Amino acid sequence: MKATGENSMTSGQGIEQLLHLISLPESIAAKNGGIFKGKVVSAKTGYRVFGCVVELIGTGRTYITSPTGYFKMTGVPEGIYLAKFSFPGFKDVTEAVVVLNDESLDVTLELDVIEE
């Protein structure tokens, strides 16, 4: 009987250790995340668009492009997102993007001018 009790205790500790190991990579990955970056340019002129709103829909992450048209979001959790790009005078663009942990996704997006 005593041996059975010891085995049960060892099994319980092994399960706790296994659960810890299984959850460890997720907790590390959640801290690291990935990088979503790139530049936004005008399809008509090729000039970079300053002030374009870049949003990962549903995440609360929004970025405004710099004067050189660049944006960079770090620590983005791994996943598939809809990225929305919008700027007055240009057509909004929504693209599916895949962000992977510890990797950088670099995009160049061309916005079309709204023709009236």
Order of alpha helices (4+ residues) and beta strands (2+ residues): alpha-beta-beta-beta-beta-beta-beta-beta
